[in-house]
Amino acid sequence: VMAEVSAYEAKTHFSQLLVRAEKGERIVITKHGRAVAELVPLGRPQARSFDEVLRSVAEIRKGNRLEGISIRELIDEGRRW
């Protein structure tokens, strides 16, 4: 069951609502009886190993090539701005 609170109540008791969300509760915030926002718990990012990060970077780089542009040209282009 999702809790529902008015915007005024949310403003007044924001710290308490954050504690509830941190514990996993989802809270709908209403304005004049109409749902306008939802306060939800943020999922914890999963830690990745260094090897996983390197594999991800290598995967991204596979399809991205300079196609004849030199590093020097890129550096010089960057300096113009």
C-alpha positions as CSV (number, residue, x, y, z in Angstrom):
1,V,0.0,0.0,0.0
2,M,1.4,3.4,-1.0
3,A,1.0,6.3,1.3
4,E,-0.5,9.5,0.1
5,V,0.3,13.0,1.6
6,S,-0.6,16.5,0.6
7,A,2.0,18.9,-0.7
8,Y,1.7,20.9,2.5
9,E,2.2,17.8,4.7
10,A,5.2,16.8,2.5
11,K,6.8,20.2,3.0
12,T,6.1,20.2,6.7
13,H,7.3,16.6,7.4
14,F,9.9,16.2,4.6
15,S,12.6,14.8,6.8
16,Q,10.2,12.1,8.2
17,L,9.1,11.2,4.7
18,L,12.7,10.8,3.6
19,V,13.3,8.3,6.5
20,R,10.2,6.4,5.4
21,A,11.4,6.3,1.8
22,E,14.8,5.2,2.9
23,K,13.1,2.2,4.6
24,G,11.5,1.3,1.2
25,E,8.1,3.1,1.4
26,R,6.7,4.8,-1.7
27,I,4.9,8.0,-1.0
28,V,2.5,9.8,-3.4
29,I,2.4,13.6,-3.0
30,T,-0.9,15.3,-3.9
31,K,-1.9,18.9,-4.7
32,H,-5.5,19.7,-4.3
33,G,-6.3,16.0,-4.1
34,R,-4.5,15.2,-7.4
35,A,-1.4,13.0,-7.4
36,V,1.5,15.1,-8.8
37,A,4.7,13.4,-7.6
38,E,6.0,10.3,-6.0
39,L,8.8,9.9,-3.4
40,V,10.5,6.6,-4.0
41,P,13.4,4.8,-2.4
42,L,16.6,5.1,-4.5
43,G,18.1,1.7,-5.5
44,R,21.6,1.2,-4.3
45,P,24.1,1.2,-7.1
46,Q,25.9,-2.1,-7.3
47,A,29.6,-1.9,-6.9
48,R,31.5,-3.1,-10.0
49,S,35.0,-4.6,-10.1
50,F,37.8,-2.8,-11.9
51,D,37.9,-5.6,-14.5
52,E,34.1,-5.1,-15.2
53,V,34.6,-1.4,-15.7
54,L,37.6,-2.0,-18.1
55,R,35.5,-4.5,-20.1
56,S,32.7,-1.9,-20.3
57,V,35.1,0.8,-21.6
58,A,36.6,-1.6,-24.1
59,E,33.0,-2.5,-25.4
60,I,32.1,1.2,-25.8
61,R,35.4,1.9,-27.7
62,K,34.8,-0.9,-30.2
63,G,32.4,1.1,-32.3
64,N,34.0,4.5,-31.9
65,R,37.0,5.2,-34.1
66,L,38.7,8.5,-35.1
67,E,38.4,7.6,-38.8
68,G,41.6,9.3,-40.0
69,I,41.6,12.2,-37.5
70,S,44.8,12.5,-35.5
71,I,45.0,13.1,-31.7
72,R,46.9,16.3,-32.6
73,E,44.0,17.6,-34.7
74,L,41.6,16.9,-31.9
75,I,43.8,18.8,-29.4
76,D,44.2,21.7,-31.7
77,E,40.4,21.8,-32.4
78,G,39.8,21.8,-28.6
79,R,42.1,24.7,-28.1
80,R,40.2,26.9,-30.5
81,W,37.2,26.9,-28.2
